[in-house]
Each structure stands twice: as structure tokens, then as C-alpha cells.
Amino acid sequence: MLRKTFSVVIEKTARELAGTACLELDEVEPPRQEICCSRMFGKRLTELGPIKEAAATYMMRASEKLRAQGSVCKKILVSIRTGMGHAADLRNAQFKACLVGEPAEFGKNRTTLSIEQAA
């Protein structure tokens, strides 16, 4: 009755309030194996400073996501591509992978700062 009037979500909520479990085990999302934080710049950059700053900022966001899901980090990959905004520009892609030592939980052995420095 509730599903016809409202939605499946309301129906499941009412059933759970009545004591019936509605969440299947496979509905729980497993932790991500890879975390990506990316950005396109709105203008052409010729200085390295803003690129380094953006890499550190996005590494911090990835670290926060990693910490939130209670995961550990062992390897970092930073990728930079050029010429994506203009069809006439030459395109180039470079990446650097860095092992950060033994996998470590944030707040114990590995800090956000050391992850940013590795990037």
C-alpha cells in the first residue's frame, strides 16, 4: 500500500520501523580500491606553483576520503595532462607513481602531510 502511494524507500522505512530488516547484505557498498580526485583548470597554466598547490589540495581530499572509509594507503599516482581544453594544442600526459612505504592507517603512522609530500 505504501509503495503505491509513496515510494519503495517509504515502504522499506515503515517495514524496518516495524522490525523487519530490509537492507540486503550486498546493498552495502564495499570500500573503494581506488580513490580519485581530479580537476581541470579554467585557464592555461605556465607556472608550476598553482599546479603543485592543486595537487596538494586534491591529495588532501583523497586522504580525507581514504580516512573516512577506514582504509590504508600504499601507493599514490599523480597524473597531469595538457592541452585538454583546446583542440589546437598539443596534448601530453605524464604520471608519477610513488610508494609510500608500508600501508598505514591515517592518524597512526601516516599523516595527510606525508601523503601530500609524496605526491
PDB file as gemmi writes it, atoms N, CA and C in Angstrom:
CRYST1    1.000    1.000    1.000  90.00  90.00  90.00 P 1                      
ATOM      1  N   MET A   1       0.818  -1.198   0.000  1.00  0.00           N  
ATOM      2  CA  MET A   1       0.000   0.000   0.000  1.00  0.00           C  
ATOM      3  C   MET A   1       0.862   1.262   0.000  1.00  0.00           C  
ATOM      4  N   LEU A   2       1.883   1.305   0.863  1.00  0.00           N  
ATOM      5  CA  LEU A   2       2.745   2.488   0.932  1.00  0.00           C  
ATOM      6  C   LEU A   2       3.521   2.702  -0.363  1.00  0.00           C  
ATOM      7  N   ARG A   3       3.946   1.591  -0.996  1.00  0.00           N  
ATOM      8  CA  ARG A   3       4.716   1.712  -2.229  1.00  0.00           C  
ATOM      9  C   ARG A   3       3.888   2.376  -3.321  1.00  0.00           C  
ATOM     10  N   LYS A   4       2.600   2.044  -3.410  1.00  0.00           N  
ATOM     11  CA  LYS A   4       1.736   2.641  -4.431  1.00  0.00           C  
ATOM     12  C   LYS A   4       1.517   4.123  -4.170  1.00  0.00           C  
ATOM     13  N   THR A   5       1.368   4.487  -2.903  1.00  0.00           N  
ATOM     14  CA  THR A   5       1.089   5.876  -2.551  1.00  0.00           C  
ATOM     15  C   THR A   5       2.353   6.733  -2.527  1.00  0.00           C  
ATOM     16  N   PHE A   6       3.444   6.184  -1.982  1.00  0.00           N  
ATOM     17  CA  PHE A   6       4.668   6.972  -1.817  1.00  0.00           C  
ATOM     18  C   PHE A   6       5.797   6.420  -2.686  1.00  0.00           C  
ATOM     19  N   SER A   7       6.659   5.614  -2.095  1.00  0.00           N  
ATOM     20  CA  SER A   7       7.784   5.047  -2.840  1.00  0.00           C  
ATOM     21  C   SER A   7       8.298   3.805  -2.128  1.00  0.00           C  
ATOM     22  N   VAL A   8       9.232   3.126  -2.761  1.00  0.00           N  
ATOM     23  CA  VAL A   8       9.850   1.936  -2.176  1.00  0.00           C  
ATOM     24  C   VAL A   8      10.600   2.306  -0.902  1.00  0.00           C  
ATOM     25  N   VAL A   9      11.232   3.471  -0.903  1.00  0.00           N  
ATOM     26  CA  VAL A   9      12.005   3.909   0.262  1.00  0.00           C  
ATOM     27  C   VAL A   9      11.097   4.058   1.480  1.00  0.00           C  
ATOM     28  N   ILE A  10       9.942   4.686   1.304  1.00  0.00           N  
ATOM     29  CA  ILE A  10       8.994   4.857   2.410  1.00  0.00           C  
ATOM     30  C   ILE A  10       8.495   3.498   2.888  1.00  0.00           C  
ATOM     31  N   GLU A  11       8.213   2.603   1.942  1.00  0.00           N  
ATOM     32  CA  GLU A  11       7.750   1.268   2.323  1.00  0.00           C  
ATOM     33  C   GLU A  11       8.811   0.543   3.156  1.00  0.00           C  
ATOM     34  N   LYS A  12      10.071   0.589   2.713  1.00  0.00           N  
ATOM     35  CA  LYS A  12      11.152  -0.074   3.457  1.00  0.00           C  
ATOM     36  C   LYS A  12      11.348   0.563   4.827  1.00  0.00           C  
ATOM     37  N   THR A  13      11.233   1.878   4.907  1.00  0.00           N  
ATOM     38  CA  THR A  13      11.371   2.566   6.194  1.00  0.00           C  
ATOM     39  C   THR A  13      10.292   2.097   7.164  1.00  0.00           C  
ATOM     40  N   ALA A  14       9.062   2.015   6.692  1.00  0.00           N  
ATOM     41  CA  ALA A  14       7.954   1.564   7.548  1.00  0.00           C  
ATOM     42  C   ALA A  14       8.166   0.121   7.991  1.00  0.00           C  
ATOM     43  N   ARG A  15       8.626  -0.737   7.084  1.00  0.00           N  
ATOM     44  CA  ARG A  15       8.871  -2.137   7.439  1.00  0.00           C  
ATOM     45  C   ARG A  15       9.997  -2.260   8.460  1.00  0.00           C  
ATOM     46  N   GLU A  16      11.055  -1.457   8.297  1.00  0.00           N  
ATOM     47  CA  GLU A  16      12.167  -1.515   9.253  1.00  0.00           C  
ATOM     48  C   GLU A  16      11.743  -0.993  10.621  1.00  0.00           C  
ATOM     49  N   LEU A  17      10.892   0.043  10.650  1.00  0.00           N  
ATOM     50  CA  LEU A  17      10.381   0.545  11.926  1.00  0.00           C  
ATOM     51  C   LEU A  17       9.509  -0.498  12.623  1.00  0.00           C  
ATOM     52  N   ALA A  18       8.916  -1.381  11.828  1.00  0.00           N  
ATOM     53  CA  ALA A  18       8.102  -2.460  12.393  1.00  0.00           C  
ATOM     54  C   ALA A  18       8.948  -3.669  12.786  1.00  0.00           C  
ATOM     55  N   GLY A  19      10.265  -3.606  12.530  1.00  0.00           N  
ATOM     56  CA  GLY A  19      11.153  -4.684  12.960  1.00  0.00           C  
ATOM     57  C   GLY A  19      11.593  -5.640  11.877  1.00  0.00           C  
ATOM     58  N   THR A  20      11.257  -5.396  10.622  1.00  0.00           N  
ATOM     59  CA  THR A  20      11.668  -6.264   9.521  1.00  0.00           C  
ATOM     60  C   THR A  20      12.894  -5.667   8.837  1.00  0.00           C  
ATOM     61  N   ALA A  21      13.983  -6.427   8.781  1.00  0.00           N  
ATOM     62  CA  ALA A  21      15.202  -5.945   8.118  1.00  0.00           C  
ATOM     63  C   ALA A  21      14.979  -5.928   6.609  1.00  0.00           C  
ATOM     64  N   CYS A  22      15.280  -4.808   5.969  1.00  0.00           N  
ATOM     65  CA  CYS A  22      15.068  -4.666   4.527  1.00  0.00           C  
ATOM     66  C   CYS A  22      16.366  -4.459   3.756  1.00  0.00           C  
ATOM     67  N   LEU A  23      17.448  -4.195   4.438  1.00  0.00           N  
ATOM     68  CA  LEU A  23      18.724  -3.938   3.776  1.00  0.00           C  
ATOM     69  C   LEU A  23      19.440  -5.260   3.552  1.00  0.00           C  
ATOM     70  N   GLU A  24      19.634  -5.608   2.295  1.00  0.00           N  
ATOM     71  CA  GLU A  24      20.347  -6.837   1.958  1.00  0.00           C  
ATOM     72  C   GLU A  24      21.840  -6.616   2.158  1.00  0.00           C  
ATOM     73  N   LEU A  25      22.561  -7.686   2.439  1.00  0.00           N  
ATOM     74  CA  LEU A  25      23.999  -7.573   2.678  1.00  0.00           C  
ATOM     75  C   LEU A  25      24.746  -7.043   1.467  1.00  0.00           C  
ATOM     76  N   ASP A  26      24.339  -7.417   0.260  1.00  0.00           N  
ATOM     77  CA  ASP A  26      25.046  -6.953  -0.926  1.00  0.00           C  
ATOM     78  C   ASP A  26      24.693  -5.515  -1.296  1.00  0.00           C  
ATOM     79  N   GLU A  27      23.752  -4.894  -0.597  1.00  0.00           N  
ATOM     80  CA  GLU A  27      23.429  -3.495  -0.846  1.00  0.00           C  
ATOM     81  C   GLU A  27      24.429  -2.559  -0.177  1.00  0.00           C  
ATOM     82  N   VAL A  28      25.216  -3.066   0.767  1.00  0.00           N  
ATOM     83  CA  VAL A  28      26.218  -2.253   1.445  1.00  0.00           C  
ATOM     84  C   VAL A  28      27.413  -2.111   0.512  1.00  0.00           C  
ATOM     85  N   GLU A  29      27.790  -0.875   0.234  1.00  0.00           N  
ATOM     86  CA  GLU A  29      28.886  -0.621  -0.699  1.00  0.00           C  
ATOM     87  C   GLU A  29      30.227  -0.961  -0.057  1.00  0.00           C  
ATOM     88  N   PRO A  30      31.033  -1.796  -0.721  1.00  0.00           N  
ATOM     89  CA  PRO A  30      32.351  -2.127  -0.165  1.00  0.00           C  
ATOM     90  C   PRO A  30      33.295  -0.926  -0.285  1.00  0.00           C  
ATOM     91  N   PRO A  31      34.360  -0.878   0.516  1.00  0.00           N  
ATOM     92  CA  PRO A  31      35.318   0.223   0.406  1.00  0.00           C  
ATOM     93  C   PRO A  31      35.935   0.271  -0.993  1.00  0.00           C  
ATOM     94  N   ARG A  32      36.211   1.447  -1.457  1.00  0.00           N  
ATOM     95  CA  ARG A  32      36.809   1.611  -2.781  1.00  0.00           C  
ATOM     96  C   ARG A  32      38.262   1.163  -2.771  1.00  0.00           C  
ATOM     97  N   GLN A  33      38.673   0.545  -3.861  1.00  0.00           N  
ATOM     98  CA  GLN A  33      40.064   0.134  -4.010  1.00  0.00           C  
ATOM     99  C   GLN A  33      40.912   1.292  -4.532  1.00  0.00           C  
ATOM    100  N   GLU A  34      40.280   2.192  -5.286  1.00  0.00           N  
ATOM    101  CA  GLU A  34      40.966   3.365  -5.824  1.00  0.00           C  
ATOM    102  C   GLU A  34      40.143   4.600  -5.490  1.00  0.00           C  
ATOM    103  N   ILE A  35      40.828   5.673  -5.146  1.00  0.00           N  
ATOM    104  CA  ILE A  35      40.164   6.940  -4.857  1.00  0.00           C  
ATOM    105  C   ILE A  35      40.759   7.974  -5.796  1.00  0.00           C  
ATOM    106  N   CYS A  36      39.905   8.701  -6.499  1.00  0.00           N  
ATOM    107  CA  CYS A  36      40.365   9.685  -7.475  1.00  0.00           C  
ATOM    108  C   CYS A  36      39.767  11.048  -7.147  1.00  0.00           C  
ATOM    109  N   CYS A  37      40.607  12.058  -7.157  1.00  0.00           N  
ATOM    110  CA  CYS A  37      40.169  13.448  -7.042  1.00  0.00           C  
ATOM    111  C   CYS A  37      40.837  14.189  -8.187  1.00  0.00           C  
ATOM    112  N   SER A  38      40.056  14.799  -9.062  1.00  0.00           N  
ATOM    113  CA  SER A  38      40.649  15.414 -10.245  1.00  0.00           C  
ATOM    114  C   SER A  38      40.093  16.812 -10.475  1.00  0.00           C  
ATOM    115  N   ARG A  39      40.749  17.508 -11.400  1.00  0.00           N  
ATOM    116  CA  ARG A  39      40.381  18.893 -11.665  1.00  0.00           C  
ATOM    117  C   ARG A  39      40.877  19.309 -13.040  1.00  0.00           C  
ATOM    118  N   MET A  40      40.088  20.160 -13.696  1.00  0.00           N  
ATOM    119  CA  MET A  40      40.551  20.841 -14.909  1.00  0.00           C  
ATOM    120  C   MET A  40      40.682  22.311 -14.559  1.00  0.00           C  
ATOM    121  N   PHE A  41      41.738  22.923 -14.999  1.00  0.00           N  
ATOM    122  CA  PHE A  41      41.934  24.347 -14.756  1.00  0.00           C  
ATOM    123  C   PHE A  41      41.149  25.133 -15.795  1.00  0.00           C  
ATOM    124  N   GLY A  42      40.625  26.277 -15.412  1.00  0.00           N  
ATOM    125  CA  GLY A  42      39.832  27.093 -16.318  1.00  0.00           C  
ATOM    126  C   GLY A  42      40.658  27.922 -17.275  1.00  0.00           C  
ATOM    127  N   LYS A  43      41.969  27.939 -17.076  1.00  0.00           N  
ATOM    128  CA  LYS A  43      42.845  28.727 -17.949  1.00  0.00           C  
ATOM    129  C   LYS A  43      44.174  27.998 -18.109  1.00  0.00           C  
ATOM    130  N   ARG A  44      44.942  28.435 -19.076  1.00  0.00           N  
ATOM    131  CA  ARG A  44      46.243  27.845 -19.336  1.00  0.00           C  
ATOM    132  C   ARG A  44      47.203  28.227 -18.207  1.00  0.00           C  
ATOM    133  N   LEU A  45      47.886  27.248 -17.656  1.00  0.00           N  
ATOM    134  CA  LEU A  45      48.857  27.497 -16.591  1.00  0.00           C  
ATOM    135  C   LEU A  45      50.268  27.322 -17.129  1.00  0.00           C  
ATOM    136  N   THR A  46      51.125  28.280 -16.806  1.00  0.00           N  
ATOM    137  CA  THR A  46      52.518  28.192 -17.239  1.00  0.00           C  
ATOM    138  C   THR A  46      53.474  28.149 -16.056  1.00  0.00           C  
ATOM    139  N   GLU A  47      52.964  28.378 -14.858  1.00  0.00           N  
ATOM    140  CA  GLU A  47      53.773  28.339 -13.641  1.00  0.00           C  
ATOM    141  C   GLU A  47      53.537  27.017 -12.912  1.00  0.00           C  
ATOM    142  N   LEU A  48      54.565  26.509 -12.266  1.00  0.00           N  
ATOM    143  CA  LEU A  48      54.467  25.241 -11.555  1.00  0.00           C  
ATOM    144  C   LEU A  48      53.762  25.378 -10.202  1.00  0.00           C  
ATOM    145  N   GLY A  49      53.846  26.551  -9.582  1.00  0.00           N  
ATOM    146  CA  GLY A  49      53.276  26.766  -8.250  1.00  0.00           C  
ATOM    147  C   GLY A  49      51.804  26.402  -8.127  1.00  0.00           C  
ATOM    148  N   PRO A  50      50.922  26.952  -8.983  1.00  0.00           N  
ATOM    149  CA  PRO A  50      49.495  26.615  -8.876  1.00  0.00           C  
ATOM    150  C   PRO A  50      49.206  25.131  -9.119  1.00  0.00           C  
ATOM    151  N   ILE A  51      50.021  24.497  -9.952  1.00  0.00           N  
ATOM    152  CA  ILE A  51      49.827  23.070 -10.217  1.00  0.00           C  
ATOM    153  C   ILE A  51      50.190  22.260  -8.977  1.00  0.00           C  
ATOM    154  N   LYS A  52      51.293  22.619  -8.329  1.00  0.00           N  
ATOM    155  CA  LYS A  52      51.693  21.931  -7.092  1.00  0.00           C  
ATOM    156  C   LYS A  52      50.652  22.133  -5.998  1.00  0.00           C  
ATOM    157  N   GLU A  53      50.143  23.352  -5.901  1.00  0.00           N  
ATOM    158  CA  GLU A  53      49.128  23.657  -4.886  1.00  0.00           C  
ATOM    159  C   GLU A  53      47.863  22.838  -5.119  1.00  0.00           C  
ATOM    160  N   ALA A  54      47.438  22.744  -6.393  1.00  0.00           N  
ATOM    161  CA  ALA A  54      46.245  21.955  -6.716  1.00  0.00           C  
ATOM    162  C   ALA A  54      46.478  20.476  -6.425  1.00  0.00           C  
ATOM    163  N   ALA A  55      47.663  19.968  -6.745  1.00  0.00           N  
ATOM    164  CA  ALA A  55      47.971  18.555  -6.473  1.00  0.00           C  
ATOM    165  C   ALA A  55      47.906  18.282  -4.974  1.00  0.00           C  
ATOM    166  N   ALA A  56      48.436  19.191  -4.169  1.00  0.00           N  
ATOM    167  CA  ALA A  56      48.402  19.015  -2.710  1.00  0.00           C  
ATOM    168  C   ALA A  56      46.967  19.065  -2.188  1.00  0.00           C  
ATOM    169  N   THR A  57      46.161  19.984  -2.726  1.00  0.00           N  
ATOM    170  CA  THR A  57      44.766  20.107  -2.298  1.00  0.00           C  
ATOM    171  C   THR A  57      43.977  18.849  -2.625  1.00  0.00           C  
ATOM    172  N   TYR A  58      44.148  18.348  -3.833  1.00  0.00           N  
ATOM    173  CA  TYR A  58      43.394  17.162  -4.228  1.00  0.00           C  
ATOM    174  C   TYR A  58      43.921  15.902  -3.556  1.00  0.00           C  
ATOM    175  N   MET A  59      45.194  15.882  -3.222  1.00  0.00           N  
ATOM    176  CA  MET A  59      45.727  14.761  -2.451  1.00  0.00           C  
ATOM    177  C   MET A  59      45.125  14.772  -1.047  1.00  0.00           C  
ATOM    178  N   MET A  60      44.931  15.972  -0.489  1.00  0.00           N  
ATOM    179  CA  MET A  60      44.311  16.082   0.829  1.00  0.00           C  
ATOM    180  C   MET A  60      42.867  15.567   0.784  1.00  0.00           C  
ATOM    181  N   ARG A  61      42.136  15.890  -0.286  1.00  0.00           N  
ATOM    182  CA  ARG A  61      40.756  15.402  -0.420  1.00  0.00           C  
ATOM    183  C   ARG A  61      40.725  13.879  -0.539  1.00  0.00           C  
ATOM    184  N   ALA A  62      41.655  13.327  -1.307  1.00  0.00           N  
ATOM    185  CA  ALA A  62      41.723  11.866  -1.432  1.00  0.00           C  
ATOM    186  C   ALA A  62      42.057  11.237  -0.086  1.00  0.00           C  
ATOM    187  N   SER A  63      42.944  11.883   0.680  1.00  0.00           N  
ATOM    188  CA  SER A  63      43.307  11.386   2.015  1.00  0.00           C  
ATOM    189  C   SER A  63      42.102  11.384   2.940  1.00  0.00           C  
ATOM    190  N   GLU A  64      41.277  12.428   2.852  1.00  0.00           N  
ATOM    191  CA  GLU A  64      40.073  12.507   3.680  1.00  0.00           C  
ATOM    192  C   GLU A  64      39.098  11.385   3.334  1.00  0.00           C  
ATOM    193  N   LYS A  65      38.934  11.105   2.039  1.00  0.00           N  
ATOM    194  CA  LYS A  65      38.054  10.012   1.620  1.00  0.00           C  
ATOM    195  C   LYS A  65      38.588   8.670   2.110  1.00  0.00           C  
ATOM    196  N   LEU A  66      39.897   8.495   2.013  1.00  0.00           N  
ATOM    197  CA  LEU A  66      40.531   7.257   2.466  1.00  0.00           C  
ATOM    198  C   LEU A  66      40.322   7.064   3.959  1.00  0.00           C  
ATOM    199  N   ARG A  67      40.528   8.125   4.714  1.00  0.00           N  
ATOM    200  CA  ARG A  67      40.356   8.085   6.169  1.00  0.00           C  
ATOM    201  C   ARG A  67      38.896   7.804   6.532  1.00  0.00           C  
ATOM    202  N   ALA A  68      37.961   8.419   5.800  1.00  0.00           N  
ATOM    203  CA  ALA A  68      36.535   8.261   6.099  1.00  0.00           C  
ATOM    204  C   ALA A  68      36.067   6.818   5.929  1.00  0.00           C  
ATOM    205  N   GLN A  69      36.650   6.097   4.984  1.00  0.00           N  
ATOM    206  CA  GLN A  69      36.230   4.707   4.804  1.00  0.00           C  
ATOM    207  C   GLN A  69      37.098   3.742   5.594  1.00  0.00           C  
ATOM    208  N   GLY A  70      38.043   4.276   6.381  1.00  0.00           N  
ATOM    209  CA  GLY A  70      38.862   3.440   7.251  1.00  0.00           C  
ATOM    210  C   GLY A  70      39.859   2.577   6.510  1.00  0.00           C  
ATOM    211  N   SER A  71      40.310   3.038   5.349  1.00  0.00           N  
ATOM    212  CA  SER A  71      41.250   2.268   4.537  1.00  0.00           C  
ATOM    213  C   SER A  71      42.685   2.722   4.762  1.00  0.00           C  
ATOM    214  N   VAL A  72      43.599   2.020   4.117  1.00  0.00           N  
ATOM    215  CA  VAL A  72      45.016   2.352   4.200  1.00  0.00           C  
ATOM    216  C   VAL A  72      45.544   2.672   2.808  1.00  0.00           C  
ATOM    217  N   CYS A  73      46.707   3.313   2.760  1.00  0.00           N  
ATOM    218  CA  CYS A  73      47.299   3.750   1.502  1.00  0.00           C  
ATOM    219  C   CYS A  73      48.704   3.176   1.372  1.00  0.00           C  
ATOM    220  N   LYS A  74      49.022   2.667   0.205  1.00  0.00           N  
ATOM    221  CA  LYS A  74      50.355   2.137  -0.042  1.00  0.00           C  
ATOM    222  C   LYS A  74      51.001   2.795  -1.253  1.00  0.00           C  
ATOM    223  N   LYS A  75      50.182   3.244  -2.215  1.00  0.00           N  
ATOM    224  CA  LYS A  75      50.724   3.818  -3.439  1.00  0.00           C  
ATOM    225  C   LYS A  75      49.893   5.021  -3.857  1.00  0.00           C  
ATOM    226  N   ILE A  76      50.573   6.025  -4.420  1.00  0.00           N  
ATOM    227  CA  ILE A  76      49.922   7.240  -4.906  1.00  0.00           C  
ATOM    228  C   ILE A  76      50.295   7.410  -6.368  1.00  0.00           C  
ATOM    229  N   LEU A  77      49.337   7.822  -7.182  1.00  0.00           N  
ATOM    230  CA  LEU A  77      49.593   8.115  -8.586  1.00  0.00           C  
ATOM    231  C   LEU A  77      49.104   9.528  -8.860  1.00  0.00           C  
ATOM    232  N   VAL A  78      49.989  10.365  -9.374  1.00  0.00           N  
ATOM    233  CA  VAL A  78      49.624  11.726  -9.762  1.00  0.00           C  
ATOM    234  C   VAL A  78      49.785  11.808 -11.272  1.00  0.00           C  
ATOM    235  N   SER A  79      48.745  12.281 -11.950  1.00  0.00           N  
ATOM    236  CA  SER A  79      48.744  12.361 -13.407  1.00  0.00           C  
ATOM    237  C   SER A  79      48.415  13.783 -13.829  1.00  0.00           C  
ATOM    238  N   ILE A  80      49.149  14.283 -14.811  1.00  0.00           N  
ATOM    239  CA  ILE A  80      48.890  15.619 -15.356  1.00  0.00           C  
ATOM    240  C   ILE A  80      48.819  15.497 -16.871  1.00  0.00           C  
ATOM    241  N   ARG A  81      47.740  16.039 -17.436  1.00  0.00           N  
ATOM    242  CA  ARG A  81      47.566  16.044 -18.888  1.00  0.00           C  
ATOM    243  C   ARG A  81      47.451  17.483 -19.359  1.00  0.00           C  
ATOM    244  N   THR A  82      48.031  17.778 -20.505  1.00  0.00           N  
ATOM    245  CA  THR A  82      47.982  19.133 -21.046  1.00  0.00           C  
ATOM    246  C   THR A  82      47.192  19.148 -22.349  1.00  0.00           C  
ATOM    247  N   GLY A  83      46.737  20.351 -22.721  1.00  0.00           N  
ATOM    248  CA  GLY A  83      46.069  20.542 -23.996  1.00  0.00           C  
ATOM    249  C   GLY A  83      44.674  19.964 -24.078  1.00  0.00           C  
ATOM    250  N   MET A  84      44.038  19.717 -22.956  1.00  0.00           N  
ATOM    251  CA  MET A  84      42.711  19.100 -22.974  1.00  0.00           C  
ATOM    252  C   MET A  84      41.610  20.105 -23.308  1.00  0.00           C  
ATOM    253  N   GLY A  85      41.834  21.384 -23.053  1.00  0.00           N  
ATOM    254  CA  GLY A  85      40.792  22.383 -23.247  1.00  0.00           C  
ATOM    255  C   GLY A  85      40.729  22.972 -24.640  1.00  0.00           C  
ATOM    256  N   HIS A  86      41.784  22.796 -25.426  1.00  0.00           N  
ATOM    257  CA  HIS A  86      41.838  23.411 -26.748  1.00  0.00           C  
ATOM    258  C   HIS A  86      42.234  22.359 -27.777  1.00  0.00           C  
ATOM    259  N   ALA A  87      41.455  22.244 -28.829  1.00  0.00           N  
ATOM    260  CA  ALA A  87      41.707  21.220 -29.847  1.00  0.00           C  
ATOM    261  C   ALA A  87      43.022  21.456 -30.577  1.00  0.00           C  
ATOM    262  N   ALA A  88      43.453  22.719 -30.711  1.00  0.00           N  
ATOM    263  CA  ALA A  88      44.665  23.034 -31.467  1.00  0.00           C  
ATOM    264  C   ALA A  88      45.944  22.789 -30.664  1.00  0.00           C  
ATOM    265  N   ASP A  89      45.842  22.671 -29.350  1.00  0.00           N  
ATOM    266  CA  ASP A  89      47.031  22.480 -28.507  1.00  0.00           C  
ATOM    267  C   ASP A  89      47.574  21.061 -28.617  1.00  0.00           C  
ATOM    268  N   LEU A  90      48.881  20.964 -28.477  1.00  0.00           N  
ATOM    269  CA  LEU A  90      49.499  19.647 -28.398  1.00  0.00           C  
ATOM    270  C   LEU A  90      49.132  19.020 -27.066  1.00  0.00           C  
ATOM    271  N   ARG A  91      48.867  17.745 -27.089  1.00  0.00           N  
ATOM    272  CA  ARG A  91      48.484  17.055 -25.858  1.00  0.00           C  
ATOM    273  C   ARG A  91      49.652  16.236 -25.338  1.00  0.00           C  
ATOM    274  N   ASN A  92      49.779  16.242 -24.041  1.00  0.00           N  
ATOM    275  CA  ASN A  92      50.836  15.488 -23.384  1.00  0.00           C  
ATOM    276  C   ASN A  92      50.274  14.957 -22.070  1.00  0.00           C  
ATOM    277  N   ALA A  93      50.695  13.775 -21.713  1.00  0.00           N  
ATOM    278  CA  ALA A  93      50.256  13.193 -20.443  1.00  0.00           C  
ATOM    279  C   ALA A  93      51.468  12.611 -19.733  1.00  0.00           C  
ATOM    280  N   GLN A  94      51.610  12.947 -18.474  1.00  0.00           N  
ATOM    281  CA  GLN A  94      52.696  12.424 -17.647  1.00  0.00           C  
ATOM    282  C   GLN A  94      52.095  11.941 -16.335  1.00  0.00           C  
ATOM    283  N   PHE A  95      52.697  10.920 -15.771  1.00  0.00           N  
ATOM    284  CA  PHE A  95      52.254  10.475 -14.458  1.00  0.00           C  
ATOM    285  C   PHE A  95      53.449  10.022 -13.649  1.00  0.00           C  
ATOM    286  N   LYS A  96      53.265  10.036 -12.354  1.00  0.00           N  
ATOM    287  CA  LYS A  96      54.300   9.594 -11.426  1.00  0.00           C  
ATOM    288  C   LYS A  96      53.631   8.756 -10.353  1.00  0.00           C  
ATOM    289  N   ALA A  97      54.141   7.551 -10.170  1.00  0.00           N  
ATOM    290  CA  ALA A  97      53.650   6.681  -9.104  1.00  0.00           C  
ATOM    291  C   ALA A  97      54.664   6.697  -7.981  1.00  0.00           C  
ATOM    292  N   CYS A  98      54.180   6.657  -6.765  1.00  0.00           N  
ATOM    293  CA  CYS A  98      55.054   6.725  -5.596  1.00  0.00           C  
ATOM    294  C   CYS A  98      54.554   5.753  -4.539  1.00  0.00           C  
ATOM    295  N   LEU A  99      55.434   4.870  -4.089  1.00  0.00           N  
ATOM    296  CA  LEU A  99      55.106   4.002  -2.960  1.00  0.00           C  
ATOM    297  C   LEU A  99      55.372   4.786  -1.688  1.00  0.00           C  
ATOM    298  N   VAL A 100      54.450   4.734  -0.755  1.00  0.00           N  
ATOM    299  CA  VAL A 100      54.612   5.494   0.489  1.00  0.00           C  
ATOM    300  C   VAL A 100      55.013   4.594   1.647  1.00  0.00           C  
ATOM    301  N   GLY A 101      55.629   3.481   1.337  1.00  0.00           N  
ATOM    302  CA  GLY A 101      56.080   2.565   2.386  1.00  0.00           C  
ATOM    303  C   GLY A 101      55.007   1.555   2.711  1.00  0.00           C  
ATOM    304  N   GLU A 102      55.066   1.032   3.894  1.00  0.00           N  
ATOM    305  CA  GLU A 102      54.077   0.057   4.343  1.00  0.00           C  
ATOM    306  C   GLU A 102      52.707   0.718   4.433  1.00  0.00           C  
ATOM    307  N   PRO A 103      51.655  -0.006   4.078  1.00  0.00           N  
ATOM    308  CA  PRO A 103      50.319   0.577   4.247  1.00  0.00           C  
ATOM    309  C   PRO A 103      50.129   1.016   5.686  1.00  0.00           C  
ATOM    310  N   ALA A 104      49.601   2.188   5.854  1.00  0.00           N  
ATOM    311  CA  ALA A 104      49.464   2.720   7.209  1.00  0.00           C  
ATOM    312  C   ALA A 104      48.121   3.409   7.356  1.00  0.00           C  
ATOM    313  N   GLU A 105      47.553   3.289   8.516  1.00  0.00           N  
ATOM    314  CA  GLU A 105      46.305   3.977   8.804  1.00  0.00           C  
ATOM    315  C   GLU A 105      46.607   5.430   9.131  1.00  0.00           C  
ATOM    316  N   PHE A 106      45.759   6.332   8.640  1.00  0.00           N  
ATOM    317  CA  PHE A 106      45.948   7.737   8.949  1.00  0.00           C  
ATOM    318  C   PHE A 106      45.730   7.964  10.427  1.00  0.00           C  
ATOM    319  N   GLY A 107      46.501   8.852  10.989  1.00  0.00           N  
ATOM    320  CA  GLY A 107      46.375   9.158  12.405  1.00  0.00           C  
ATOM    321  C   GLY A 107      47.253   8.276  13.261  1.00  0.00           C  
ATOM    322  N   LYS A 108      47.799   7.216  12.689  1.00  0.00           N  
ATOM    323  CA  LYS A 108      48.696   6.347  13.445  1.00  0.00           C  
ATOM    324  C   LYS A 108      50.117   6.493  12.900  1.00  0.00           C  
ATOM    325  N   ASN A 109      50.358   5.974  11.696  1.00  0.00           N  
ATOM    326  CA  ASN A 109      51.708   6.008  11.142  1.00  0.00           C  
ATOM    327  C   ASN A 109      51.854   6.975   9.979  1.00  0.00           C  
ATOM    328  N   ARG A 110      50.777   7.285   9.305  1.00  0.00           N  
ATOM    329  CA  ARG A 110      50.852   8.098   8.097  1.00  0.00           C  
ATOM    330  C   ARG A 110      49.968   9.318   8.279  1.00  0.00           C  
ATOM    331  N   THR A 111      50.466  10.477   7.940  1.00  0.00           N  
ATOM    332  CA  THR A 111      49.677  11.702   8.067  1.00  0.00           C  
ATOM    333  C   THR A 111      49.315  12.230   6.697  1.00  0.00           C  
ATOM    334  N   THR A 112      48.334  13.104   6.641  1.00  0.00           N  
ATOM    335  CA  THR A 112      47.954  13.727   5.381  1.00  0.00           C  
ATOM    336  C   THR A 112      49.129  14.485   4.798  1.00  0.00           C  
ATOM    337  N   LEU A 113      49.913  15.144   5.636  1.00  0.00           N  
ATOM    338  CA  LEU A 113      51.054  15.914   5.160  1.00  0.00           C  
ATOM    339  C   LEU A 113      52.052  15.024   4.440  1.00  0.00           C  
ATOM    340  N   SER A 114      52.353  13.846   4.971  1.00  0.00           N  
ATOM    341  CA  SER A 114      53.320  12.975   4.313  1.00  0.00           C  
ATOM    342  C   SER A 114      52.770  12.437   2.996  1.00  0.00           C  
ATOM    343  N   ILE A 115      51.471  12.238   2.899  1.00  0.00           N  
ATOM    344  CA  ILE A 115      50.863  11.811   1.643  1.00  0.00           C  
ATOM    345  C   ILE A 115      50.985  12.929   0.611  1.00  0.00           C  
ATOM    346  N   GLU A 116      50.718  14.173   1.019  1.00  0.00           N  
ATOM    347  CA  GLU A 116      50.845  15.308   0.111  1.00  0.00           C  
ATOM    348  C   GLU A 116      52.287  15.470  -0.349  1.00  0.00           C  
ATOM    349  N   GLN A 117      53.235  15.297   0.540  1.00  0.00           N  
ATOM    350  CA  GLN A 117      54.644  15.420   0.176  1.00  0.00           C  
ATOM    351  C   GLN A 117      55.036  14.346  -0.827  1.00  0.00           C  
ATOM    352  N   ALA A 118      54.494  13.148  -0.673  1.00  0.00           N  
ATOM    353  CA  ALA A 118      54.792  12.077  -1.617  1.00  0.00           C  
ATOM    354  C   ALA A 118      54.268  12.413  -3.006  1.00  0.00           C  
ATOM    355  N   ALA A 119      53.121  13.102  -3.059  1.00  0.00           N  
ATOM    356  CA  ALA A 119      52.553  13.493  -4.351  1.00  0.00           C  
ATOM    357  C   ALA A 119      53.426  14.550  -4.990  1.00  0.00           C  
TER     358      ALA A 119                                                      
END                                                                             
